[in-house]
């Protein structure tokens, strides 16, 4: 097994519980740690036998910039499921979604949720 990591993939979207979050939108950041069954990729240097991270980025982007979700937990799980469906060689997807501008009554760097799929 080996792990492909994609860090700080940034997207503008309109997720959140509050109406203002949908109206104003904000940037979301996604990290993906994809545990991959090596197959022949490590020996043959074949893109067909691994996870093409350009395609994986597109899968993440489609979900994050798509339909509004109230919870970043739901976003992270949807990304994990979509990636493992698109690339059967992914045996585990650990997806973190960060929301820097979470509406909280105080100062914080960001809120983040990490989902591991399958559990």
C-alpha positions as CSV (number, residue, x, y, z in Angstrom):
1,X,0.0,0.0,0.0
2,X,1.0,3.6,-0.5
3,X,-0.6,7.0,0.3
4,X,-1.3,9.8,-2.0
5,X,-1.8,13.1,-0.2
6,X,-3.5,16.2,-1.7
7,X,-3.3,19.1,0.7
8,X,-5.0,22.5,0.8
9,X,-7.2,22.1,-2.3
10,X,-9.1,25.4,-2.2
11,X,-12.6,26.0,-3.4
12,X,-15.2,28.8,-3.1
13,X,-18.6,27.5,-2.0
14,X,-21.8,28.3,-0.1
15,X,-22.1,25.6,2.5
16,X,-23.3,26.1,6.1
17,X,-26.4,26.3,8.3
18,X,-26.9,30.1,8.2
19,X,-28.5,31.9,5.3
20,X,-25.6,34.4,5.3
21,X,-23.2,31.6,4.5
22,X,-25.2,30.7,1.4
23,X,-25.5,34.4,0.4
24,X,-21.9,35.4,0.9
25,X,-20.1,32.1,0.4
26,X,-16.5,31.4,1.5
27,X,-13.4,29.4,0.8
28,X,-13.2,25.8,1.9
29,X,-10.0,23.8,2.0
30,X,-9.8,20.0,1.5
31,X,-7.0,17.5,2.3
32,X,-7.2,14.0,1.0
33,X,-5.0,11.1,2.1
34,X,-5.7,8.2,-0.2
35,X,-4.4,4.7,0.7
36,X,-3.9,2.9,-2.5
37,X,-3.4,-0.8,-3.4
38,X,-0.3,-0.7,-5.5
39,X,-1.2,-3.1,-8.2
40,X,1.4,-2.7,-11.0
41,X,1.8,1.1,-10.7
42,X,4.9,1.0,-8.6
43,X,6.6,-1.5,-11.0
44,X,5.2,-0.4,-14.4
45,X,5.0,3.4,-13.8
46,X,1.5,3.3,-15.2
47,X,-1.0,6.0,-14.6
48,X,-3.8,3.6,-15.3
49,X,-2.9,1.5,-12.2
50,X,-2.9,4.4,-9.7
51,X,-5.0,7.4,-8.7
52,X,-4.6,10.2,-11.2
53,X,-4.6,13.2,-8.8
54,X,-5.8,15.6,-11.5
55,X,-8.9,13.5,-11.9
56,X,-9.2,13.2,-8.1
57,X,-9.0,17.0,-7.8
58,X,-11.9,17.3,-10.2
59,X,-14.0,14.8,-8.2
60,X,-13.4,16.8,-5.1
61,X,-14.1,20.1,-6.8
62,X,-17.4,18.9,-8.3
63,X,-18.7,18.0,-4.8
64,X,-17.3,21.0,-2.9
65,X,-18.6,23.5,-5.4
66,X,-21.8,21.6,-6.0
67,X,-25.0,21.3,-4.0
68,X,-25.1,23.2,-0.7
69,X,-24.6,21.2,2.4
70,X,-25.3,22.4,6.0
71,X,-22.5,20.3,7.5
72,X,-18.9,19.9,6.4
73,X,-19.1,16.4,7.8
74,X,-21.5,15.6,5.0
75,X,-19.2,17.1,2.4
76,X,-16.2,15.1,3.7
77,X,-18.1,11.9,3.5
78,X,-19.5,12.6,0.1
79,X,-15.9,13.3,-1.2
80,X,-14.6,10.1,0.4
81,X,-17.4,8.0,-1.1
82,X,-17.0,9.6,-4.6
83,X,-13.2,9.1,-4.7
84,X,-13.4,5.4,-3.6
85,X,-16.2,4.8,-6.2
86,X,-14.2,6.5,-9.0
87,X,-10.9,4.7,-8.1
88,X,-11.5,1.1,-6.9
89,X,-7.8,0.9,-6.0
90,X,-8.3,3.3,-3.1
91,X,-8.7,1.1,0.0
92,X,-9.1,4.0,2.4
93,X,-9.9,7.7,1.9
94,X,-9.2,10.2,4.8
95,X,-10.8,13.5,3.9
96,X,-10.5,16.7,5.9
97,X,-12.6,19.7,5.1
98,X,-11.6,23.1,6.7
99,X,-13.9,26.1,7.0
100,X,-11.8,29.2,8.0
101,X,-14.8,31.5,8.4
102,X,-17.1,29.5,10.6
103,X,-19.7,31.6,12.3
104,X,-18.6,31.3,15.9
105,X,-18.7,33.9,18.7
106,X,-15.0,34.2,19.0
107,X,-11.7,34.0,17.2
108,X,-10.4,30.8,15.7
109,X,-8.2,29.7,12.9
110,X,-10.6,27.3,11.3
111,X,-13.1,24.5,12.0
112,X,-12.2,21.1,10.4
113,X,-13.8,17.7,10.1
114,X,-12.0,14.5,9.1
115,X,-13.9,11.5,7.8
116,X,-12.3,8.1,7.1
117,X,-14.1,5.9,4.5
118,X,-14.7,3.1,4.6
119,X,-14.9,3.1,8.4
